[in-house]
Amino acid sequence: MVKTDLEAAQQLVDQLQAQVKDGDFVALNATSAELQDRASSAVNGTHDLTWRIAEFVPVVGENLKAVRIVAESIDDVVVDVAAPAVTLLGSFDVGARDPETGGFDLAPIKKAQEIVAAATTVFSTSLEKIDTINVSSTVGPVSAAVVKLDGLMTSADAMVSDMGPLLNVAGSALGMDGPRNYLLAFQNNAESTALGGSAASYTLMHSENGAISIAAQANSGDFEEGTAVDVDVDQSALDLYSSYLVDHINTSTSRPDFPTAAKTISAFWARDQGAAVDGVISVDPLALALVLKATGPITLTSGDVLTDENAVGLLTNGIYMRYPDNEDAPKADAFFEEAAASILAKVISGEFDINTMISAVTDGINKGSIMMWVADPTQQSSLDGSRLQGTLPASNADDTVVGVYYRDTSASKIDYYLDTSTQTTSDKCSVPGTTTITTSVTLHSRLTEAQAEDLPEYVNSKNFGAEKFRTEVYVYGPVGATLASTQVDAEGLDTTIRAGASDLGRPVAPIVADLAPGETTMVTTSFTVATAGLGPLTVRGTPMIHPTDVTVTDPKCP
């Protein structure tokens, strides 16, 4: 009977997960109720007096004890974690507003924090019980069930440990603990920088008890250019990216480290706008397009209708065709500000599909198009290790990350016409103790010469006109690696290899590539690193308008 109940519970858990994914909250509650019944029945069977006495019988007893602990653990998780979570999901309404503040209803966040606290206790207690089981004395099916549950509990415990601080950050950002001011920075991928693009448009959001409002807006012209802000930045970063990293707000995103950019942006805002902020959130047009999938189309006063299909093209290229001259910049800035405010207002209203929004935000974070920095050190540290923080990993243990980043230095909006690709390989199975990781980077201009001559002034290169466009490439090797070589495979108009450097605890290969319309540049870098402790090989990079084609070859050694 216990076996039947536990097997049924496992099937119900799979069913529950599918219903959560599909947003079928009606069926979710019914499945949850049945799951509670099955879990309760299983644990009650193991609490029978005969069962407990039989646990003292040699050989048989350890198996019965193991099954009881498995049943108790599952019942605790269902009753204290899964069932309350399902109830919360089923009743959650993103459009609900607090009757007193008119803002978001913060009760669900508080309830979620309670559930996470309960989960922390349940998982740690269950893991302690599982540790008392001697799996060497249990039969195969029981041993397998214990090992599986131990793995699931360990994974869930780690996930909950990460979730708790994130919920606290979310609550704080919504003003649960008092008024907060967050600066929303919009990057433009048409003028690439490592983290996305030129950061030239800003919206200050004020939140208090769940109520969010737009407190101010500004663009790069509202800040003093050429005078560095007082922010602590590594000399290695200044050597690589020049003083533009800290004396021009729009190029503050040049280094692949969002805390550096956010601290610089917040310092600019404090100095030139006269107010401190509690954090900085960055989004780009790629992220806005994902959000528009959830909100649906948004009509602007210009008559433009922003959709998930046209937002990227309009915001990174179309608007410059409409306002082609440099003196038209204020008009383009006004368009960006209205687009940002309109999308934000739609999100604040709660008028969107919650499942699509969750998927959109998750996708945006994983692609590097949504990042967040919090001024409070404790809350900022709670983001450590998450893609939301916009940092490279501090070790190679979980992933051996190679970073490939781009920065336009043509003073143009030319990256709408740029294709990029990377091919990364590892020979970790070939040479004992040492691994060579090689990355080839290709840049190709989609422009014809005729198209280049017709480009609007605001898109064309301020430095070189239509003759050429300059892109700096920064290849970051794994942590603790050594830059072995850099070579030019296809030069384009002109490709220069700069001296190797070190930044963020990694070796860096900087390259400067000049492309005339239609040309291609390819460079190859190699890094050597100790093989021990290397996680799976992955590549991260600048989120480009035309996504970088990434190929990774990471052999599995025998």
PLY file of the C-alpha trace (Angstrom):
ply
format ascii 1.0
element vertex 558
property float x
property float y
property float z
element edge 557
property int vertex1
property int vertex2
end_header
0.00 0.00 0.00
2.82 2.42 0.90
4.64 1.56 -2.33
1.48 2.23 -4.35
0.92 5.57 -2.64
4.51 6.71 -3.17
4.48 5.73 -6.84
1.19 7.59 -7.32
2.65 10.62 -5.53
5.60 10.65 -7.93
3.26 10.68 -10.93
1.23 13.49 -9.33
4.38 15.55 -8.80
5.16 15.25 -12.54
1.56 16.24 -13.30
1.81 19.18 -10.90
4.94 20.48 -12.61
3.30 20.28 -16.04
0.25 22.18 -14.80
2.40 24.92 -13.26
4.23 25.28 -16.57
0.93 25.49 -18.47
-0.64 27.87 -15.95
-3.58 25.49 -15.41
-4.38 26.67 -11.88
-7.81 25.02 -11.73
-6.37 21.56 -12.33
-3.39 22.47 -10.13
-5.48 22.68 -6.98
-7.16 19.31 -7.65
-3.79 17.65 -8.26
-2.38 19.22 -5.11
-5.27 17.86 -3.02
-4.79 14.37 -4.42
-1.05 14.58 -3.84
-1.64 15.53 -0.19
-3.94 12.51 0.22
-1.42 10.11 -1.29
1.50 11.49 0.73
-0.53 11.38 3.94
-1.67 7.81 3.26
1.91 6.69 2.61
3.30 8.21 5.79
0.40 6.89 7.89
1.15 3.38 6.65
4.75 3.65 7.85
3.58 4.86 11.26
1.63 1.66 11.88
2.77 -0.02 15.14
3.63 -3.29 13.38
5.76 -1.40 10.83
7.69 0.43 13.54
8.35 -2.78 15.48
9.51 -4.50 12.28
12.13 -1.79 11.79
14.14 -3.52 14.53
14.25 -6.79 12.58
17.72 -7.32 11.03
17.99 -6.70 7.25
14.25 -6.07 6.82
14.31 -3.25 9.39
16.73 -0.96 7.54
14.57 -1.19 4.42
11.42 -0.32 6.36
13.18 2.57 8.09
14.37 3.90 4.72
10.88 3.74 3.21
9.43 5.49 6.27
11.95 8.33 6.06
11.27 8.70 2.33
7.51 8.82 3.00
7.89 11.31 5.88
10.14 13.56 3.82
7.75 13.59 0.89
4.78 14.27 3.18
6.60 17.16 4.87
7.49 18.70 1.52
3.94 18.33 0.22
2.23 19.68 3.35
4.64 22.49 4.30
5.95 23.56 0.89
4.14 22.26 -2.19
0.54 22.68 -1.01
1.00 26.27 0.27
2.89 27.15 -2.92
0.10 25.76 -5.09
-2.48 27.70 -3.09
-0.43 30.87 -3.53
-0.04 30.29 -7.27
-3.72 29.55 -7.69
-4.81 32.74 -5.93
-2.12 35.07 -7.27
-3.35 37.96 -9.39
-0.64 40.25 -10.77
-3.33 42.85 -11.42
-4.44 42.96 -7.78
-3.78 46.23 -5.98
-3.49 47.14 -2.33
-6.69 49.07 -1.48
-4.75 51.53 0.70
-1.67 52.27 -1.42
-3.02 51.48 -4.87
0.23 49.64 -5.50
1.08 45.99 -6.04
-0.33 43.65 -3.40
2.75 42.67 -1.39
0.98 39.89 0.53
2.03 37.20 -2.03
5.71 38.13 -1.60
5.38 37.93 2.18
3.65 34.55 1.85
6.35 33.34 -0.54
9.00 34.37 2.00
7.18 32.28 4.65
7.05 29.27 2.31
10.77 29.57 1.52
11.56 29.76 5.25
9.50 26.60 5.85
11.17 24.89 2.89
14.61 25.64 4.32
13.68 23.82 7.53
11.95 20.91 5.76
14.78 20.22 3.33
17.55 20.43 5.94
15.61 18.17 8.34
14.89 15.65 5.59
18.53 15.58 4.52
19.58 14.91 8.13
17.14 11.94 8.28
18.32 10.60 4.92
21.91 10.67 6.17
20.95 8.15 8.88
20.00 5.51 6.28
22.58 2.82 5.56
21.91 2.27 1.84
24.42 -0.58 1.77
21.90 -2.57 3.84
18.84 -1.83 1.67
17.59 -3.65 -1.43
18.11 -2.13 -4.87
14.76 -0.36 -5.38
14.86 1.17 -1.89
18.48 2.26 -2.28
17.63 3.87 -5.62
14.68 5.74 -4.08
16.84 7.05 -1.22
19.64 8.18 -3.54
17.14 9.88 -5.85
15.40 11.67 -2.99
18.75 12.75 -1.52
19.73 14.29 -4.86
16.39 16.05 -5.26
16.44 17.39 -1.71
20.02 18.63 -2.07
19.17 20.39 -5.33
15.97 21.87 -3.89
17.78 23.00 -0.74
20.35 24.90 -2.84
17.59 26.43 -4.97
15.68 27.62 -1.91
18.87 29.07 -0.44
19.18 31.19 -3.59
15.49 32.07 -3.72
15.18 33.52 -0.23
17.57 36.45 -0.75
16.09 37.14 -4.20
12.61 37.41 -2.68
13.99 39.84 -0.12
15.53 41.94 -2.91
12.23 41.87 -4.84
10.28 42.95 -1.77
12.72 45.73 -1.03
12.66 46.92 -4.67
8.86 47.23 -4.42
9.19 49.37 -1.31
8.19 46.72 1.22
10.81 47.97 3.69
10.43 51.66 2.94
10.66 54.02 -0.06
13.13 53.04 -2.77
14.46 54.76 -5.89
15.76 52.60 -8.73
17.32 53.91 -11.91
16.27 52.11 -15.09
19.07 52.36 -17.68
18.30 51.61 -21.33
21.17 50.31 -23.45
21.17 50.63 -27.24
22.71 47.58 -28.92
23.12 49.53 -32.19
26.21 51.08 -30.59
27.68 48.03 -28.91
29.49 47.90 -25.60
30.42 44.78 -23.64
27.20 44.74 -21.61
24.92 45.61 -24.53
25.23 49.11 -25.87
25.48 52.81 -25.29
23.51 53.71 -22.15
21.94 57.03 -23.05
18.39 56.96 -21.65
17.36 56.80 -17.97
14.13 56.55 -15.99
14.02 56.97 -12.20
11.40 54.74 -10.59
10.07 55.44 -7.10
8.51 52.55 -5.17
6.74 52.60 -1.81
4.53 49.86 -0.34
4.16 48.31 -3.79
3.22 51.56 -5.53
5.58 52.40 -8.41
5.79 55.74 -10.19
8.15 57.48 -12.62
9.99 60.18 -10.69
12.27 61.54 -13.44
13.76 60.87 -16.87
17.04 61.93 -18.43
19.34 61.22 -21.36
23.10 61.37 -21.83
22.88 65.07 -22.73
21.76 65.81 -19.17
25.11 64.70 -17.73
28.49 66.37 -17.68
30.73 64.58 -20.15
34.50 64.40 -19.87
34.71 64.81 -16.09
35.12 61.50 -14.28
32.80 60.60 -11.42
34.24 59.53 -8.09
33.95 55.74 -8.29
36.44 53.04 -7.39
37.37 51.22 -10.63
40.31 48.86 -11.13
43.22 50.35 -13.03
43.12 47.26 -15.26
39.70 48.36 -16.50
40.84 51.92 -17.17
43.89 50.62 -19.04
41.65 48.51 -21.28
38.72 50.84 -21.82
40.24 54.28 -21.14
38.80 57.04 -18.98
35.63 56.93 -21.09
34.56 54.17 -18.70
34.07 56.71 -15.91
33.88 60.13 -17.57
31.11 59.42 -20.14
27.90 57.88 -18.82
26.90 56.34 -22.15
30.10 54.24 -22.32
30.00 53.17 -18.66
28.81 49.74 -19.89
32.07 49.03 -21.77
33.42 46.54 -19.21
31.70 43.12 -18.91
30.89 43.74 -15.25
27.54 45.34 -14.46
28.45 46.41 -10.90
31.16 48.62 -12.44
28.64 50.18 -14.84
25.92 50.54 -12.22
28.17 52.23 -9.66
29.37 54.63 -12.34
25.82 55.37 -13.54
24.56 55.93 -10.00
27.52 58.25 -9.33
26.68 60.27 -12.47
23.05 60.54 -11.36
24.02 61.64 -7.84
26.50 64.23 -9.13
24.56 65.68 -12.05
20.93 65.06 -11.02
21.45 65.61 -7.31
19.95 62.41 -5.91
21.25 59.06 -4.68
19.63 55.84 -5.93
19.09 52.48 -4.24
19.99 50.48 -7.31
20.28 50.33 -11.09
18.38 48.03 -13.46
19.51 47.70 -17.08
17.39 46.63 -20.05
17.92 46.82 -23.79
15.59 46.67 -26.83
16.07 42.89 -26.99
14.62 42.64 -23.48
11.81 45.08 -24.28
10.80 42.92 -27.24
10.56 39.91 -24.94
8.42 41.89 -22.46
6.11 43.00 -25.29
5.30 39.34 -25.90
3.63 39.38 -22.50
2.05 42.85 -22.58
0.94 42.84 -26.20
1.26 45.85 -28.57
1.64 49.37 -27.14
0.60 52.49 -29.06
2.74 55.63 -28.72
1.64 59.25 -29.24
3.61 59.23 -32.51
1.17 56.66 -33.83
3.79 53.92 -33.75
2.63 50.59 -32.41
5.41 48.78 -30.55
5.24 44.99 -30.80
7.60 42.15 -29.97
8.33 41.85 -33.70
9.15 45.48 -34.54
10.55 46.93 -31.29
14.19 45.99 -31.87
14.27 47.27 -35.45
12.45 50.50 -34.62
14.46 51.33 -31.49
17.89 50.47 -32.90
17.57 51.61 -36.50
14.18 52.84 -37.71
14.06 55.84 -35.41
17.40 57.08 -36.81
16.03 56.89 -40.33
13.18 59.11 -39.17
15.51 61.55 -37.37
18.69 61.27 -39.45
20.76 64.26 -38.36
22.83 64.75 -35.22
20.73 67.78 -34.26
17.69 65.46 -34.24
19.10 63.61 -31.22
16.62 65.23 -28.76
13.72 63.93 -30.85
15.14 60.42 -30.82
15.75 60.68 -27.07
12.14 61.81 -26.52
10.95 58.79 -28.51
13.04 56.43 -26.38
11.75 58.03 -23.17
8.12 57.65 -24.21
8.65 54.06 -25.32
10.30 53.22 -22.00
7.62 54.97 -19.95
4.79 53.35 -21.92
6.16 49.83 -21.55
6.88 50.42 -17.86
3.33 51.73 -17.32
1.90 48.60 -18.94
4.02 46.38 -16.70
3.06 48.37 -13.59
-0.62 48.03 -14.50
-0.35 44.25 -14.37
-2.00 43.98 -17.78
0.06 41.10 -19.11
0.18 37.32 -19.24
2.09 36.23 -16.14
3.52 32.99 -17.57
4.76 34.74 -20.72
6.23 37.53 -18.60
8.10 35.09 -16.35
9.49 33.36 -19.42
10.41 36.70 -21.02
12.24 38.03 -17.97
14.06 34.73 -17.42
15.13 34.66 -21.06
16.25 38.30 -20.87
18.35 37.63 -17.77
19.99 34.53 -19.26
20.87 36.43 -22.44
22.40 39.35 -20.54
19.71 41.83 -21.59
18.37 42.37 -18.06
20.75 43.10 -15.16
20.44 44.51 -11.66
22.71 46.08 -9.07
21.68 47.02 -5.52
23.52 49.69 -3.54
23.02 47.81 -0.26
26.04 45.44 -0.01
24.08 42.69 1.76
21.34 42.63 -0.84
23.86 42.89 -3.66
25.76 39.88 -2.31
22.52 37.88 -2.37
22.67 38.13 -6.17
26.15 36.56 -6.28
26.33 33.80 -8.85
23.15 34.78 -10.69
23.10 36.02 -14.29
20.98 38.93 -13.07
24.09 40.39 -11.44
25.83 40.76 -14.80
29.23 39.44 -13.74
31.61 36.74 -14.93
32.01 33.72 -12.59
34.82 33.99 -10.05
35.96 30.40 -10.70
35.81 27.64 -13.32
34.14 25.13 -11.01
30.58 25.27 -12.34
31.36 26.55 -15.84
34.59 27.33 -17.65
33.49 30.61 -19.19
35.14 32.35 -22.12
33.84 35.87 -22.71
33.71 37.56 -26.13
32.69 41.22 -25.99
32.40 44.04 -28.50
32.64 47.82 -28.31
31.90 50.20 -31.16
34.39 53.08 -31.22
33.18 54.65 -34.45
30.69 56.86 -32.59
27.98 55.31 -34.75
24.85 53.17 -34.59
26.32 50.68 -37.05
25.89 47.42 -35.16
22.41 46.99 -36.62
24.39 45.94 -39.70
26.97 43.71 -37.97
27.05 39.90 -37.86
29.22 38.09 -35.30
30.11 34.47 -34.64
32.44 32.53 -32.35
33.88 29.01 -32.49
35.43 27.73 -29.25
37.24 24.42 -28.76
39.02 22.64 -25.91
41.75 19.97 -26.04
41.42 18.97 -22.39
41.59 15.26 -23.26
44.84 15.58 -25.23
47.51 16.99 -22.91
47.67 15.71 -19.31
47.22 18.45 -16.74
46.91 21.39 -19.14
44.05 22.46 -21.40
44.24 24.82 -24.36
41.03 26.67 -25.15
40.87 28.32 -28.56
38.28 30.85 -29.71
37.87 32.23 -33.21
35.83 35.43 -33.54
34.34 36.57 -36.85
32.85 40.00 -37.61
31.07 40.67 -40.90
29.60 43.93 -42.18
26.21 43.50 -43.86
26.54 46.89 -45.53
27.16 47.51 -49.20
29.11 50.62 -50.17
25.93 52.14 -51.63
24.05 51.56 -48.37
26.92 53.05 -46.37
26.86 56.24 -48.44
23.12 56.62 -47.79
23.30 56.07 -44.03
21.81 58.87 -41.90
24.31 61.11 -40.15
23.29 59.73 -36.76
24.01 56.12 -37.87
27.16 56.81 -39.84
30.53 56.94 -38.15
31.24 60.36 -36.66
34.91 59.47 -36.76
35.26 57.88 -40.22
32.10 58.66 -42.20
31.15 55.79 -44.52
34.75 54.71 -45.14
35.01 52.26 -42.26
33.61 51.28 -38.87
35.73 50.32 -35.87
34.89 47.58 -33.38
37.03 46.63 -30.41
36.93 42.94 -29.49
37.78 41.73 -25.98
38.24 37.99 -25.45
38.34 37.04 -21.76
39.92 33.69 -20.96
39.00 31.37 -18.06
39.89 32.25 -14.48
43.58 31.58 -13.80
44.37 30.99 -17.48
47.28 32.38 -19.49
46.95 34.07 -22.88
49.00 31.88 -25.22
48.47 33.53 -28.60
46.36 35.83 -30.74
46.43 35.82 -34.52
44.59 37.51 -37.38
43.05 35.03 -39.83
41.15 37.53 -41.99
42.12 41.16 -41.68
39.30 43.13 -43.25
40.42 46.71 -43.83
42.74 46.69 -40.83
42.98 44.52 -37.72
45.34 45.31 -34.84
46.26 43.03 -31.95
46.79 45.01 -28.78
48.97 43.86 -25.90
47.44 41.16 -23.71
46.07 42.30 -20.39
44.44 41.06 -17.19
41.02 42.11 -15.86
38.42 40.63 -13.52
40.87 37.88 -12.59
41.12 36.73 -16.21
43.56 37.16 -19.09
42.24 39.40 -21.87
43.07 39.53 -25.57
42.11 42.98 -26.96
41.76 43.43 -30.74
40.81 46.47 -32.86
39.01 45.66 -36.12
38.29 48.19 -38.88
35.69 47.03 -41.38
34.81 48.69 -44.65
31.28 47.95 -45.92
30.88 44.26 -46.77
34.19 43.15 -45.25
34.96 40.34 -42.80
37.49 40.07 -39.98
38.45 36.89 -38.13
40.84 36.55 -35.19
41.80 33.52 -33.10
42.95 33.51 -29.47
44.26 30.65 -27.35
44.43 30.33 -23.57
46.08 27.62 -21.48
44.71 26.62 -18.09
45.16 23.80 -15.57
42.71 21.01 -16.40
41.87 20.14 -12.79
38.57 21.60 -11.65
37.33 22.78 -15.03
33.56 22.85 -15.41
31.75 22.57 -18.76
33.05 25.00 -21.40
30.64 27.84 -22.15
30.83 31.18 -23.97
29.20 34.46 -22.94
29.24 37.74 -24.76
27.61 41.00 -25.75
23.90 40.65 -26.56
23.88 41.68 -30.22
20.94 42.78 -32.40
21.67 39.86 -34.69
22.51 37.17 -32.09
26.07 35.92 -32.17
26.33 32.43 -33.69
28.11 30.49 -30.92
29.69 27.07 -31.44
31.36 25.23 -28.54
33.27 21.94 -28.83
33.98 20.52 -25.36
35.10 16.87 -25.45
34.15 14.40 -22.74
37.26 12.55 -21.67
37.14 8.78 -21.11
0 1
1 2
2 3
3 4
4 5
5 6
6 7
7 8
8 9
9 10
10 11
11 12
12 13
13 14
14 15
15 16
16 17
17 18
18 19
19 20
20 21
21 22
22 23
23 24
24 25
25 26
26 27
27 28
28 29
29 30
30 31
31 32
32 33
33 34
34 35
35 36
36 37
37 38
38 39
39 40
40 41
41 42
42 43
43 44
44 45
45 46
46 47
47 48
48 49
49 50
50 51
51 52
52 53
53 54
54 55
55 56
56 57
57 58
58 59
59 60
60 61
61 62
62 63
63 64
64 65
65 66
66 67
67 68
68 69
69 70
70 71
71 72
72 73
73 74
74 75
75 76
76 77
77 78
78 79
79 80
80 81
81 82
82 83
83 84
84 85
85 86
86 87
87 88
88 89
89 90
90 91
91 92
92 93
93 94
94 95
95 96
96 97
97 98
98 99
99 100
100 101
101 102
102 103
103 104
104 105
105 106
106 107
107 108
108 109
109 110
110 111
111 112
112 113
113 114
114 115
115 116
116 117
117 118
118 119
119 120
120 121
121 122
122 123
123 124
124 125
125 126
126 127
127 128
128 129
129 130
130 131
131 132
132 133
133 134
134 135
135 136
136 137
137 138
138 139
139 140
140 141
141 142
142 143
143 144
144 145
145 146
146 147
147 148
148 149
149 150
150 151
151 152
152 153
153 154
154 155
155 156
156 157
157 158
158 159
159 160
160 161
161 162
162 163
163 164
164 165
165 166
166 167
167 168
168 169
169 170
170 171
171 172
172 173
173 174
174 175
175 176
176 177
177 178
178 179
179 180
180 181
181 182
182 183
183 184
184 185
185 186
186 187
187 188
188 189
189 190
190 191
191 192
192 193
193 194
194 195
195 196
196 197
197 198
198 199
199 200
200 201
201 202
202 203
203 204
204 205
205 206
206 207
207 208
208 209
209 210
210 211
211 212
212 213
213 214
214 215
215 216
216 217
217 218
218 219
219 220
220 221
221 222
222 223
223 224
224 225
225 226
226 227
227 228
228 229
229 230
230 231
231 232
232 233
233 234
234 235
235 236
236 237
237 238
238 239
239 240
240 241
241 242
242 243
243 244
244 245
245 246
246 247
247 248
248 249
249 250
250 251
251 252
252 253
253 254
254 255
255 256
256 257
257 258
258 259
259 260
260 261
261 262
262 263
263 264
264 265
265 266
266 267
267 268
268 269
269 270
270 271
271 272
272 273
273 274
274 275
275 276
276 277
277 278
278 279
279 280
280 281
281 282
282 283
283 284
284 285
285 286
286 287
287 288
288 289
289 290
290 291
291 292
292 293
293 294
294 295
295 296
296 297
297 298
298 299
299 300
300 301
301 302
302 303
303 304
304 305
305 306
306 307
307 308
308 309
309 310
310 311
311 312
312 313
313 314
314 315
315 316
316 317
317 318
318 319
319 320
320 321
321 322
322 323
323 324
324 325
325 326
326 327
327 328
328 329
329 330
330 331
331 332
332 333
333 334
334 335
335 336
336 337
337 338
338 339
339 340
340 341
341 342
342 343
343 344
344 345
345 346
346 347
347 348
348 349
349 350
350 351
351 352
352 353
353 354
354 355
355 356
356 357
357 358
358 359
359 360
360 361
361 362
362 363
363 364
364 365
365 366
366 367
367 368
368 369
369 370
370 371
371 372
372 373
373 374
374 375
375 376
376 377
377 378
378 379
379 380
380 381
381 382
382 383
383 384
384 385
385 386
386 387
387 388
388 389
389 390
390 391
391 392
392 393
393 394
394 395
395 396
396 397
397 398
398 399
399 400
400 401
401 402
402 403
403 404
404 405
405 406
406 407
407 408
408 409
409 410
410 411
411 412
412 413
413 414
414 415
415 416
416 417
417 418
418 419
419 420
420 421
421 422
422 423
423 424
424 425
425 426
426 427
427 428
428 429
429 430
430 431
431 432
432 433
433 434
434 435
435 436
436 437
437 438
438 439
439 440
440 441
441 442
442 443
443 444
444 445
445 446
446 447
447 448
448 449
449 450
450 451
451 452
452 453
453 454
454 455
455 456
456 457
457 458
458 459
459 460
460 461
461 462
462 463
463 464
464 465
465 466
466 467
467 468
468 469
469 470
470 471
471 472
472 473
473 474
474 475
475 476
476 477
477 478
478 479
479 480
480 481
481 482
482 483
483 484
484 485
485 486
486 487
487 488
488 489
489 490
490 491
491 492
492 493
493 494
494 495
495 496
496 497
497 498
498 499
499 500
500 501
501 502
502 503
503 504
504 505
505 506
506 507
507 508
508 509
509 510
510 511
511 512
512 513
513 514
514 515
515 516
516 517
517 518
518 519
519 520
520 521
521 522
522 523
523 524
524 525
525 526
526 527
527 528
528 529
529 530
530 531
531 532
532 533
533 534
534 535
535 536
536 537
537 538
538 539
539 540
540 541
541 542
542 543
543 544
544 545
545 546
546 547
547 548
548 549
549 550
550 551
551 552
552 553
553 554
554 555
555 556
556 557
